[in-house]
């Protein structure tokens, strides 16, 4: 027989709480300087932006630099997102 299991066991671990947010929710958290949200936004879009950059640069190092620069601008100007 199974004893009653506390609902606390089924809560989403805090390390995954940003994983389930929409992009708009992540952006709103990034505007508030939430570092975990920034990390999640980066994780979601780094590969796409890197491949686009690589297509135009045709050089890995330059594509990585462009990716870094792009995210710096994104996070600096994220407050203007509408």
Backbone bond lengths (Angstrom), bond angles and torsions (degrees), N, CA, C in turn:
res aa  C-N    CA-C-N  psi(-1)  N-CA   C-N-CA  omega(-1)  CA-C   N-CA-C  phi
1 X - - - 1.437 - - 1.529 108.21 -
2 X 1.345 115.44 138.23 1.459 121.18 -179.29 1.516 108.89 -94.47
3 X 1.321 114.87 128.84 1.458 120.20 175.27 1.524 109.43 -75.70
4 X 1.316 115.30 161.29 1.453 121.18 176.85 1.525 109.53 -59.09
5 X 1.331 116.27 132.75 1.462 122.18 179.74 1.517 108.55 -104.35
6 X 1.294 115.59 130.85 1.460 120.93 -179.63 1.525 110.67 -62.72
7 X 1.350 118.58 136.73 1.469 121.17 177.34 1.517 113.01 -61.26
8 X 1.335 117.85 -19.30 1.465 120.62 179.67 1.523 111.51 -60.17
9 X 1.308 116.54 -28.30 1.458 120.56 -179.31 1.522 110.78 -64.01
10 X 1.324 117.17 -30.37 1.454 121.30 -174.46 1.521 114.03 -93.24
11 X 1.314 117.44 6.17 1.457 119.83 176.78 1.532 109.37 -69.71
12 X 1.329 114.48 148.84 1.455 119.97 176.84 1.524 109.27 -70.59
13 X 1.332 117.64 128.38 1.468 119.53 177.86 1.526 110.35 -58.04
14 X 1.305 116.58 145.65 1.467 120.98 -175.43 1.524 112.64 -60.90
15 X 1.323 118.20 -26.41 1.467 119.08 -179.93 1.519 111.92 -68.48
16 X 1.334 117.14 -17.91 1.457 121.17 -179.11 1.524 113.22 -105.10
17 X 1.319 119.19 2.18 1.456 120.11 -172.11 1.531 112.86 -64.00
18 X 1.332 119.15 -29.16 1.455 120.81 178.62 1.527 112.15 -82.26
19 X 1.320 116.39 -16.79 1.455 121.18 -177.64 1.527 111.52 -64.52
20 X 1.316 117.40 -30.64 1.455 121.81 -174.49 1.527 113.04 -94.63
21 X 1.315 118.34 3.45 1.456 121.52 -179.31 1.525 110.46 -82.96
22 X 1.326 115.75 149.84 1.461 119.64 172.89 1.517 108.28 -72.43
23 X 1.304 115.95 166.48 1.464 119.48 178.34 1.521 110.53 -61.57
24 X 1.327 117.05 -40.21 1.462 119.86 179.64 1.531 111.40 -63.35
25 X 1.319 116.97 -40.39 1.467 120.49 176.86 1.524 111.02 -64.27
26 X 1.337 116.02 -40.59 1.469 119.63 177.03 1.521 111.02 -61.96
27 X 1.321 116.29 -42.90 1.461 120.15 -179.99 1.519 110.29 -61.67
28 X 1.323 117.06 -42.66 1.465 120.19 178.58 1.525 111.15 -61.68
29 X 1.322 117.56 -37.68 1.463 120.65 176.54 1.532 110.82 -70.50
30 X 1.328 116.95 -36.53 1.465 120.50 177.75 1.526 110.80 -64.21
31 X 1.334 116.60 -36.64 1.460 120.44 177.81 1.528 110.06 -60.18
32 X 1.334 116.13 -31.09 1.468 121.43 178.81 1.525 112.20 -88.96
33 X 1.344 116.85 14.36 1.472 124.16 178.54 1.522 113.63 62.84
34 X 1.306 117.59 35.92 1.463 122.08 175.58 1.536 107.61 -78.78
35 X 1.327 116.80 107.71 1.469 122.04 -175.18 1.526 112.50 -63.68
36 X 1.315 117.67 -36.21 1.469 119.78 178.78 1.521 110.67 -66.68
37 X 1.314 116.86 -38.36 1.466 120.93 177.45 1.529 110.19 -65.95
38 X 1.333 116.40 -38.87 1.457 119.84 176.90 1.527 110.61 -62.95
39 X 1.327 115.77 -41.40 1.459 120.12 177.84 1.515 112.16 -63.25
40 X 1.311 116.74 -40.20 1.465 120.82 178.71 1.520 111.22 -67.83
41 X 1.333 116.94 -41.77 1.468 120.26 177.78 1.530 109.90 -61.76
42 X 1.314 116.11 -42.95 1.470 120.94 176.89 1.525 110.27 -60.60
43 X 1.331 117.04 -46.58 1.468 121.22 -178.73 1.521 112.21 -61.37
44 X 1.313 116.50 -37.44 1.466 120.08 -178.65 1.521 112.89 -69.79
45 X 1.324 117.46 -34.47 1.458 119.64 -170.34 1.522 115.44 -115.19
46 X 1.320 118.80 -2.74 1.467 120.26 -176.38 1.521 112.42 -62.95
47 X 1.323 117.68 -41.67 1.468 119.79 -176.90 1.522 111.96 -66.73
48 X 1.317 116.82 -42.54 1.464 120.72 179.63 1.520 110.32 -63.91
49 X 1.331 116.45 -47.85 1.464 119.63 -179.50 1.527 111.73 -66.00
50 X 1.319 116.58 -35.45 1.468 119.85 178.36 1.533 110.40 -64.89
51 X 1.315 116.89 -44.43 1.469 119.96 -179.40 1.526 111.80 -65.31
52 X 1.312 116.76 -38.34 1.469 120.04 176.19 1.527 109.82 -63.99
53 X 1.322 115.97 -45.00 1.457 120.60 179.31 1.532 111.24 -63.11
54 X 1.308 116.10 -42.26 1.467 120.76 179.99 1.525 111.23 -63.78
55 X 1.315 116.40 -35.01 1.466 120.82 178.38 1.520 110.93 -60.21
56 X 1.337 116.50 -39.41 1.454 120.22 -177.96 1.517 113.16 -87.16
57 X 1.329 117.84 -29.31 1.461 120.85 -176.95 1.523 112.95 -88.26
58 X 1.326 115.74 -39.21 1.474 122.32 -175.97 1.528 111.80 60.73
59 X 1.321 115.66 27.27 1.448 121.82 -179.97 1.526 106.81 -150.14
60 X 1.335 117.41 123.89 1.462 121.21 -174.70 1.527 113.42 -59.82
61 X 1.323 116.67 -46.02 1.456 120.16 -176.78 1.531 111.56 -63.13
62 X 1.315 115.99 -43.24 1.458 120.03 179.62 1.531 110.80 -67.47
63 X 1.332 116.86 -37.40 1.464 121.22 177.92 1.534 110.37 -64.48
64 X 1.318 116.86 -40.79 1.473 120.85 177.83 1.524 110.82 -65.26
65 X 1.338 116.88 -40.98 1.463 120.38 176.76 1.526 110.90 -62.19
66 X 1.328 116.04 -42.97 1.458 120.25 178.80 1.525 111.46 -64.58
67 X 1.327 116.47 -38.36 1.466 120.62 177.68 1.525 109.70 -61.93
68 X 1.311 116.54 -47.13 1.467 121.53 178.82 1.529 110.57 -59.87
69 X 1.326 116.02 -48.79 1.462 120.30 -179.42 1.526 111.35 -62.32
70 X 1.320 116.39 -38.60 1.468 120.84 179.66 1.520 111.29 -62.42
71 X 1.321 116.66 -45.45 1.462 119.11 -179.86 1.530 111.80 -70.17
72 X 1.299 117.53 -30.32 1.470 119.30 174.83 1.532 109.71 -61.93
73 X 1.320 116.56 -45.09 1.468 120.73 179.04 1.527 110.15 -66.74
74 X 1.325 117.00 -42.72 1.468 120.97 179.24 1.524 110.26 -56.08
75 X 1.325 117.03 -50.02 1.459 119.82 -176.26 1.536 112.19 -73.23
76 X 1.320 117.74 -28.00 1.468 119.52 176.80 1.527 111.80 -72.00
77 X 1.333 116.27 -33.12 1.456 120.42 -175.01 1.523 113.55 -108.16
78 X 1.319 117.27 11.93 1.455 120.76 -174.79 1.537 112.11 -64.26
79 X 1.310 116.54 -23.11 1.454 120.27 178.79 1.514 113.65 -68.23
80 X 1.323 117.65 -14.46 1.465 121.25 178.63 1.523 112.57 -91.18
81 X 1.328 117.35 -0.12 1.463 122.36 -179.71 1.527 110.38 -62.13
82 X 1.316 116.63 133.80 1.473 121.19 178.24 1.505 110.06 -126.58
